[in-house]
Amino acid sequence: MHGIEGLLAVGVDAMGLEASDQQLGQLAAYVELMAKWNQVYNLTAIRDKNAMVSRHILDSLTLVPHVSGENLLDVGSGPGLPGIPLAIMFPERQFSVLDCNGKKTRFMTQAKTALGLNNVTVENRRVEEWQVETGFDEITSRAFSSLEDMVTGTSHLLAEGGRWLAMKGIHPDEELAQLQAVRPDVQLVKSIQLSVPGCDGERHLVIIEVSGN
């Protein structure tokens, strides 16, 4: 394997994950599509495709060992991160990717079609105003907002017994304290330090649930 696909293969292996040739091909095609659209639509500040591999794709894939739900929502997904890489890795699970930015949801719709992701639903709307009949098992976010905003803004979309998986940089001690003050009914399940090949900055995954789940 060469190029983007080769970089992905090395990174996935370094993380102790498994991906088929088809999945690596889909992830590589996603990077190529993002780089192409980025020239016109400014989807991400990262321009270099190699940097996209580590800072977007491998970063998103750090969630793979921690995902357990069958029906997931990725809020503030932007160009589809981490939702689309996760949907590629878990073709048997259902993913909704939501963003209020039209150009980003148009890109995600194009990516869904181009990559053949039948397990992805794209939502162009404000999360606070969205209502669903069946809640989601897990709600993910990556640099979406504060923990307080994430939890209060999406509580109505979480299934009973569901969890929030929030990706953060440095450990969000202040955000957790603020969340506890505003929502004493939720609790931190665990905080996990993440390691992303090719990324030096701190990364953490914070898992939160309603108390008593």
Secondary structure, 3 states (H helix, E strand, C coil): CCHHHHHHHHHHHHCCCCCCHHHHHHHHHHHHHHHHHHHHHCCCCCCCHHHHHHHHHHHHHCCHHHCCCCEEEEECCCCCCCHHHHHHHCCCCEEEEEECCHHHHHHHHHHHHHHCCCCEEEEECCHHHCCCCCCEEEEEEECCCCHHHHHHHHHHHEEEEEEEEEEECCCCHHHHHHHHHHCCCEEEEEEEEECCCCCCCCEEEEEEEECCC
